[in-house]
Amino acid sequence: SLLAPVVKFSQRPLLIVPAKLVRKTEHDRAKLAKHWTLPQHIRVMSYEWLGRAQAADALEAYKPDFVVLDECHKVKNRHAAVSRRVIRFFSTHPEVKCVALSGTITKRSLHDYAHMLKWCLAPQKTPLPLRHTDLELWADALDERKGSPGEVRRADPGALEIFCNEEEKKIWDHGDKRRAARSAFRRRLIETEGVIASYETPIDATLTLSAVEPPVSEKVEEAFETLRSTWETPDGWPISDGLTLARHARELALGFYYVWDPRPPKHWLDARREWCAFVRKVLKHSHKLDSELQVRRAYAEDPVLKAWQAVKDEFEPNTKPVWLDKSVLDWCAGWAEENKGIIWTEHTCFGEGLRDHGLAYYGKKGEDQQRRTIESHEPGKPMVASMASNAEGRNLQAWSTNLITSFPPGGTLAEQVIGRTHRPGQDADEVTFDVLVTCAEHVGAFWQAWRDASYVQASTGSPQKLLLAGIDMPDADDIASRPGARWNKKT
């Protein structure tokens, strides 16, 4: 990413990275400058800063002639503020060169990277259709759909058979048309001039993922009974949608749940919900507005905004965890003492709880309370790592033993977490990941991530660690026979 502008003789190069990697990027630039002539005039921005209201015109103001998007999956969501700004910049400056880099460029759809191909390649070179309607048809035929196979009706791959070679046509003729079409598209993609499918250096260490099931207290069992049967949290707060219920289930499985304390009044919540829906609708159809602040300025007189502004200051959200039981937390602390590995956590309060057990917790920006970076942690000593802050760009191959407290419900994040320790430079013979499994949502998240990995490998050719690993994990049939509300979603 630092040498690419040199190759293209760029005068105003721009490198965009995740905010949590800015400090590491500057450190790497100083270290690598001892060996290579790096451009001192390269400007570094973060995706998070570019998404803020004050950065709405930052790209136009700088007018880079060469853009490097490191961890480019950060702009795969076309509706996010930062993505809209980058899209708008390239649409008005098609002459600007772009390099997009990512080890996890797609989660489960062609839409994740179709727009990036247009930035990096000449229009006649892109392996995907340029017309949106055609792209939709391709995506419906090739994408991975969330849920169990067969639950969602799909378009037949149909005319995509034209890309199949003889081997793939045999698969097609045997009835597995989607697998054949994905394989054919993979070849089309990686053989496109300008697309580099970089396969990882072989890693000698084997990889194993195993379910572990610590005991769960009666209080947690009772909380799941309430959650499943009444769609309420243990304190009686109603849950409005399935995503929120799944989020609370993943929390309760670890012994706690998050609440707003105090709970918001109904009229405040209704006004907030209507305003958020209004903002989403405007941003979906606008070509100029990218953020909530811009919508607020553009629609200052709208009655929905006025209704929200009238009650907004009546309540200040304050999120706090409510612990029902800390037996799973204590079990994880015991695991750290025995295994000297990395505990990966989705929840801040769980990481802070383990910190109270004397473990170093690397949260925001990959730093602990003393602002020491995770890379500076002494090898051989256990630690706790936030998945959100440390799944990208960290070199943690000094560790080979891991525990995931709540498996990511998507293949992209799972692949990144596994890749922190199962990577070149790993000296151990085996890299292991113990995975906490204490509810149906944990199991469902794992297998959804596995299906995502299958799609990515089939459609892009990028080897996925989840598919290389030895797996010891219960499946849907295993948990269907188990008693109790933790495992039965239909209670």
Disulfide bonds with the S-S distance in Angstrom:
none
